[in-house]
Amino acid sequence: GTGLLGSCLVKELIDQGANVTGLVRDTVPKSNLYQGEQVKQMNIVQGALEDLDVIERALGEYEIDTVFHLAAQAIVGVANRNPISTFEANILGTWNILEACRRHPLIKRVIVASSDKAYLPGRPPGQVPVNSKF
């Protein structure tokens, strides 16, 4: 929820009347989430994607049925300097989200977002095929 897309998603979900819970690793007061009013209308769980227990506890405590996973360390320079922590956040973190959702009986939907770095790396934007069915 503290990233640009996450904060926009939180706002839209709250505007539509959803109960929103966000896993937040670092409180970033200047982020869109904390600058807007939506942070006062949602549940914040302090924790990291690398902590499966925190994810499982949040899913149960807040009776979550839909998970949007947008969290990642997406800055290429940081990834190059810190490949292990990037792996842990992005790969292990996604695994933990999916595993916690698999174990949690109330989960109906999991939506995983990614970036352009996850597929067809090195291709110019105009050469990346887009499937409009999705």
Backbone hydrogen bonds, N-H to C=O, Kabsch-Sander energy under -0.5 kcal/mol:
donor,donor_aa,acceptor,acceptor_aa,energy
7,S,3,G,-2.6
8,C,4,L,-1.8
9,L,5,L,-2.6
10,V,6,G,-2.7
11,K,7,S,-2.2
12,E,8,C,-2.3
13,L,9,L,-2.8
14,I,10,V,-2.6
15,D,11,K,-2.6
16,Q,12,E,-1.5
17,G,14,I,-1.8
18,A,13,L,-2.6
20,V,18,A,-0.6
22,G,43,N,-2.8
24,V,22,G,-0.6
24,V,45,V,-3.0
25,R,23,L,-0.5
28,V,26,D,-0.7
31,S,28,V,-2.4
35,Q,31,S,-1.7
36,G,32,N,-1.6
39,V,33,L,-0.7
40,K,37,E,-1.6
41,Q,38,Q,-1.7
42,M,39,V,-0.8
43,N,20,V,-2.9
45,V,22,G,-3.1
45,V,43,N,-0.5
46,Q,44,I,-0.6
47,G,24,V,-1.9
47,G,45,V,-0.5
51,D,48,A,-1.8
52,L,50,E,-0.9
55,I,51,D,-1.7
56,E,52,L,-2.7
57,R,53,D,-2.5
58,A,54,V,-2.3
59,L,55,I,-2.4
60,G,56,E,-1.9
61,E,57,R,-3.1
62,Y,58,A,-2.2
63,E,60,G,-0.8
64,I,59,L,-1.8
67,V,109,R,-2.2
69,H,67,V,-0.6
69,H,111,I,-3.5
70,L,68,F,-0.8
74,A,72,A,-0.9
76,V,74,A,-0.7
79,A,75,I,-2.4
80,N,76,V,-2.5
81,R,77,G,-1.8
82,N,78,V,-2.4
86,T,82,N,-2.1
87,F,83,P,-2.5
88,E,84,I,-2.7
89,A,85,S,-2.4
90,N,86,T,-3.0
91,I,87,F,-2.0
92,L,87,F,-1.8
93,G,88,E,-1.3
94,T,90,N,-1.1
95,W,91,I,-2.5
96,N,92,L,-2.9
97,I,93,G,-2.2
98,L,94,T,-2.6
99,E,95,W,-3.0
100,A,96,N,-2.8
101,C,97,I,-2.3
102,R,98,L,-2.2
103,R,99,E,-1.9
104,H,100,A,-1.2
107,I,104,H,-1.1
108,K,65,D,-3.6
109,R,65,D,-1.6
111,I,67,V,-3.3
112,V,110,V,-0.6
113,A,69,H,-2.6
113,A,111,I,-0.6
118,A,115,S,-1.6
119,Y,116,D,-0.7
123,R,120,L,-1.5
127,Q,124,P,-2.3
128,V,125,P,-1.3
132,S,130,V,-0.8
134,F,131,N,-1.7
